[in-house]
Amino acid sequence: MYEAFKTIYEKYSGDFLILCDHASNLIPDKINHGELGISKFDMQRHIAYDIGAAELSKKLGECLKSSVILSNFSRLVIDPNRGEDDPTLIMQLYDGSIINGNRNLKPVQREARLNLCYRPYHLAIERLIKKKNPEILISIHSFTPKLNGGKKRPWHIGILSSHDKRVSKPLLEHFQQKSDLVCGDNEPYSGSLVGDTLDNHALKHGRLHVLIEIRNDLIETLRGQQQWANILANALIKIKKEII
């Protein structure tokens, strides 16, 4: 039976809860018979999921002895890191690729995706927060080194936040002190997105949180994933001691 999420390390009682909104490139069979009308090549690109983010999240959960929730559907089916009324919730064009299976969707088809994927994922997050009462929510994402027709992105890591910078500010300062790392402040994206995952589950409730973006060519391999899990875990443990 299909489930819209995977919970990893639920047995752990660490101080963090790690979320990975774009963990998978899966198209559930109930959505257009598992097809969105785009190539297999495109389904392996960053437009379908955050490359390396799922494995990084799991390794980080192991390092921090904390639970992890992974999405189990492609962001092209529906993007869990958007509000339900966001116009980019279901993308028709993404980084030069037309998503034919998302064109001319009827309201009933949109509602089906919300009920099959989006809402169960967010309900799982709500339930685990109530069960674990984590001190800090960590959202893990990855970004492509270069969009089609765009400039090369120089950052190794980006720390994203909205107006609550209790975690993001010291974490950003920590990484900006590293001479071998280029760390972006709300780069390559802004952390202020009304209705996104951290807005709904952290910001509106006053919970400590941060969104971390890692350039995906750095976490394509198991070695890179473990290396960055260690880097992030050491930094997060240090920051937690400073702010709590």
Summary of the structure (lengths in Angstrom):
residues: 244
radius of gyration: 17.2
end to end distance: 40.7
largest distance: 51.8
contacts: 802
relative contact order: 0.19
helix: 37%
strand: 17%
